[in-house]
C-alpha cells in the first residue's frame, strides 16, 4: 500500500507536470474525487476511498501548519515542495461539507516570472503600466477576481522596475505568495507582533522607494496603504472589485476620506485572465492539449488614470460624470475581433457582470 506522504507528493507532482493551476479534493457519499483545473475547466483525475482521503487531507493540513483535529470550520495554510529542482508554492484551503472536508490546493510556481513585455495581451497597455511606476509617490491599485493574475502582474512589474529604474522595493504580504530575490519581502506574522501596521512602520524606516501591500481587505489596511502613500512613497496593492472605478468606492467604504483619495490615488487597473484561441483545437481543448505546455491564457486590463481617474473620482462624489476610458468590455471585444480571444470569454466575463 502506498504511503500517504508518497501519495501526496505523487498528486502534487502530477499536477505540476501537467501545468494544472489548482487541485480540488471533493468528498462524495461513497468516495472522493480529485480534479485538476486547467484554465477555466475542471477535469477529473482520480478517485480515492473515503478513509484514504481523510488521511491525505490530514497530511496536507499537518504540513501546512493547520489544525488537524478541527474539521468544523474553514482553514488555510501554505507549504512549498521542490520538484525537479523547481520550488513550488502551495496554498491550501479547507471547507467543511455535508460528507467530509473539501480541500483546494493552489499551485504557485515560485520561479515562474512573466517578462514585463508579456504582462498584457496588448503591448500598449504594458508600456502604460510600466510608465506608472515612474511616479515618485502615490497609490496604484490592481483589482480583479481571485485567480485573475494580479499577484503575477505585480511581481512582474516590481521585478522590472527594480532592474530598469534601480529602485528599492519592499513588499508586505500575508502570506508571501511568490518568493523572489529582486525585492525585499516581509511576511505578516501577528503572533510575532508583525501586523500590517507595525510592519509598515518598520518598512518606512528602511528607505524604500516602492512599497507593495499584499491586499487591501479591510479599513485598517486601506488606511495604512494611503498613509504610506502620503509619506512620499509609491504604494502598490491589490483589491477585489468588479471594475476599476469600483476600487474608488471601496476606499471610501473603508473610511478613507476623499481628500486623501484625491491626493494619493495615481491609477487603478482591473484585470481579467482570458483564454486564447487555440490554433490546434479551436474552441474546445482536450486535457492532453492543456497539459502540453502551450501558452493558452493572457491578461487584459482596464486602466483608469489621469483625467479619466479624476472624472471618476468626481462622479463617485456625485459632482460629475464618469471619466471616459477603454473598459474591459471593449478590450475583450477587441481581442475577439482580432481572433486572439475565444468568443466564450465575452459571455463569461462581461454578460455575467452586466446581469
PEBEL-V885173 format. One record per residue. RES is the residue in one small letter. PSI is psi in degrees with one decimal (* if undefined). Layout:
res=RES psi=PSI
res=RES psi=PSI
//
This chain:
res=x psi=131.9
res=x psi=138.0
res=x psi=156.6
res=x psi=-38.5
res=x psi=-42.6
res=x psi=-40.1
res=x psi=-43.7
res=x psi=-45.9
res=x psi=-38.4
res=x psi=-41.7
res=x psi=-45.8
res=x psi=-45.4
res=x psi=-40.4
res=x psi=-42.4
res=x psi=-42.0
res=x psi=-43.0
res=x psi=-35.5
res=x psi=4.4
res=x psi=38.5
res=x psi=151.7
res=x psi=-25.1
res=x psi=152.4
res=x psi=125.6
res=x psi=123.8
res=x psi=104.9
res=x psi=119.2
res=x psi=142.4
res=x psi=-179.4
res=x psi=-41.5
res=x psi=-14.8
res=x psi=-169.1
res=x psi=135.7
res=x psi=140.2
res=x psi=124.7
res=x psi=146.2
res=x psi=139.2
res=x psi=128.1
res=x psi=118.0
res=x psi=-118.7
res=x psi=14.6
res=x psi=145.6
res=x psi=126.9
res=x psi=128.6
res=x psi=135.4
res=x psi=-34.0
res=x psi=164.1
res=x psi=148.8
res=x psi=150.0
res=x psi=155.7
res=x psi=-44.6
res=x psi=-36.1
res=x psi=-36.8
res=x psi=-38.0
res=x psi=-44.8
res=x psi=-34.0
res=x psi=-46.2
res=x psi=-38.7
res=x psi=-38.5
res=x psi=-46.5
res=x psi=-39.7
res=x psi=-36.3
res=x psi=-47.6
res=x psi=-21.9
res=x psi=9.8
res=x psi=37.6
res=x psi=166.1
res=x psi=110.7
res=x psi=-36.1
res=x psi=-14.5
res=x psi=111.8
res=x psi=4.9
res=x psi=-9.2
res=x psi=154.3
res=x psi=147.0
res=x psi=162.4
res=x psi=155.2
res=x psi=-180.0
res=x psi=154.2
res=x psi=165.6
res=x psi=141.2
res=x psi=157.6
res=x psi=115.8
res=x psi=119.4
res=x psi=40.5
res=x psi=0.3
res=x psi=131.4
res=x psi=127.5
res=x psi=117.7
res=x psi=140.1
res=x psi=133.2
res=x psi=123.1
res=x psi=142.2
res=x psi=119.6
res=x psi=153.2
res=x psi=120.7
res=x psi=136.9
res=x psi=-177.9
res=x psi=-40.6
res=x psi=-42.4
res=x psi=-173.9
res=x psi=141.8
res=x psi=144.4
res=x psi=132.6
res=x psi=132.7
res=x psi=118.3
res=x psi=129.4
res=x psi=124.4
res=x psi=92.1
res=x psi=118.5
res=x psi=-32.4
res=x psi=-7.9
res=x psi=115.8
res=x psi=126.2
res=x psi=126.2
res=x psi=144.5
res=x psi=-28.0
res=x psi=-5.0
res=x psi=11.4
res=x psi=-44.7
res=x psi=152.0
res=x psi=-33.1
res=x psi=124.1
res=x psi=-29.0
res=x psi=-34.2
res=x psi=-36.9
res=x psi=-44.7
res=x psi=-40.0
res=x psi=-41.3
res=x psi=-38.7
res=x psi=-35.0
res=x psi=-29.0
res=x psi=-29.5
res=x psi=-3.3
res=x psi=-16.2
res=x psi=140.0
res=x psi=-28.4
res=x psi=165.9
res=x psi=-178.6
res=x psi=126.7
res=x psi=126.5
res=x psi=133.4
res=x psi=119.2
res=x psi=163.4
res=x psi=159.9
res=x psi=167.7
res=x psi=133.0
res=x psi=11.4
res=x psi=-2.6
res=x psi=17.7
res=x psi=-45.2
res=x psi=-43.0
res=x psi=-42.0
res=x psi=-45.2
res=x psi=-47.8
res=x psi=-36.3
res=x psi=-41.3
res=x psi=-42.4
res=x psi=-39.1
res=x psi=-40.7
res=x psi=-43.6
res=x psi=-30.7
res=x psi=-27.3
res=x psi=-45.4
res=x psi=-44.5
res=x psi=-1.1
res=x psi=58.3
res=x psi=149.1
res=x psi=123.8
res=x psi=128.0
res=x psi=133.9
res=x psi=149.1
res=x psi=109.6
res=x psi=158.5
res=x psi=90.6
res=x psi=-177.6
res=x psi=122.3
res=x psi=-34.7
res=x psi=120.7
res=x psi=136.5
res=x psi=151.1
res=x psi=-5.9
res=x psi=-17.3
res=x psi=160.4
res=x psi=122.5
res=x psi=134.1
res=x psi=131.3
res=x psi=135.2
res=x psi=131.3
res=x psi=89.8
res=x psi=-30.2
res=x psi=-31.4
res=x psi=4.5
res=x psi=7.9
res=x psi=89.4
res=x psi=176.3
res=x psi=-40.5
res=x psi=-51.5
res=x psi=-35.8
res=x psi=-40.3
res=x psi=-38.2
res=x psi=-42.2
res=x psi=-38.8
res=x psi=-39.9
res=x psi=-24.4
res=x psi=1.2
res=x psi=17.6
res=x psi=55.1
res=x psi=152.7
res=x psi=-40.0
res=x psi=134.6
res=x psi=129.8
res=x psi=117.4
res=x psi=120.7
res=x psi=-54.5
res=x psi=136.1
res=x psi=103.1
res=x psi=-7.0
res=x psi=176.3
res=x psi=-39.8
res=x psi=-47.3
res=x psi=-39.2
res=x psi=-45.6
res=x psi=-33.9
res=x psi=-44.5
res=x psi=-43.2
res=x psi=-39.0
res=x psi=-39.1
res=x psi=-38.7
res=x psi=-34.3
res=x psi=-19.7
res=x psi=2.3
res=x psi=24.6
res=x psi=154.9
res=x psi=121.2
res=x psi=129.2
res=x psi=139.1
res=x psi=169.6
res=x psi=160.7
res=x psi=151.3
res=x psi=116.4
res=x psi=160.4
res=x psi=-42.1
res=x psi=-176.6
res=x psi=-46.1
res=x psi=-20.6
res=x psi=-27.2
res=x psi=-32.3
res=x psi=-44.9
res=x psi=-37.3
res=x psi=-40.9
res=x psi=-42.7
res=x psi=-39.3
res=x psi=-30.8
res=x psi=-0.2
res=x psi=8.7
res=x psi=127.4
res=x psi=157.0
res=x psi=-35.1
res=x psi=-42.8
res=x psi=-37.8
res=x psi=-46.5
res=x psi=-33.3
res=x psi=-27.3
res=x psi=-35.3
res=x psi=119.1
res=x psi=-42.5
res=x psi=156.4
res=x psi=133.8
res=x psi=147.6
res=x psi=128.1
res=x psi=142.9
res=x psi=141.9
res=x psi=111.6
res=x psi=152.6
res=x psi=130.6
res=x psi=155.0
res=x psi=126.8
res=x psi=124.5
res=x psi=-13.5
res=x psi=-40.4
res=x psi=-17.8
res=x psi=-125.4
res=x psi=-32.5
res=x psi=124.9
res=x psi=146.0
res=x psi=170.1
res=x psi=-37.9
res=x psi=-34.8
res=x psi=-40.1
res=x psi=-35.0
res=x psi=6.0
res=x psi=-12.5
res=x psi=-0.3
res=x psi=144.0
res=x psi=117.0
res=x psi=-6.7
res=x psi=154.8
res=x psi=161.0
res=x psi=141.7
res=x psi=152.1
res=x psi=148.7
res=x psi=124.6
res=x psi=126.6
res=x psi=111.1
res=x psi=173.1
res=x psi=-136.7
res=x psi=-35.4
res=x psi=-38.0
res=x psi=-44.1
res=x psi=-41.8
res=x psi=-38.8
res=x psi=-36.8
res=x psi=-38.2
res=x psi=-38.9
res=x psi=-37.4
res=x psi=-28.9
res=x psi=-7.8
res=x psi=25.6
res=x psi=17.8
res=x psi=-176.0
res=x psi=156.3
res=x psi=137.3
res=x psi=147.5
res=x psi=124.2
res=x psi=168.2
res=x psi=116.5
res=x psi=168.7
res=x psi=-38.2
res=x psi=-44.1
res=x psi=-37.2
res=x psi=-44.5
res=x psi=-40.0
res=x psi=-37.5
res=x psi=-44.2
res=x psi=-36.2
res=x psi=-42.9
res=x psi=-33.1
res=x psi=-6.3
res=x psi=10.2
res=x psi=-38.6
res=x psi=142.8
res=x psi=142.4
res=x psi=-29.8
res=x psi=-23.9
res=x psi=-30.2
res=x psi=-45.5
res=x psi=-38.6
res=x psi=-40.6
res=x psi=-42.7
res=x psi=-53.4
res=x psi=-34.5
res=x psi=-40.1
res=x psi=-38.3
res=x psi=-29.2
res=x psi=*
//
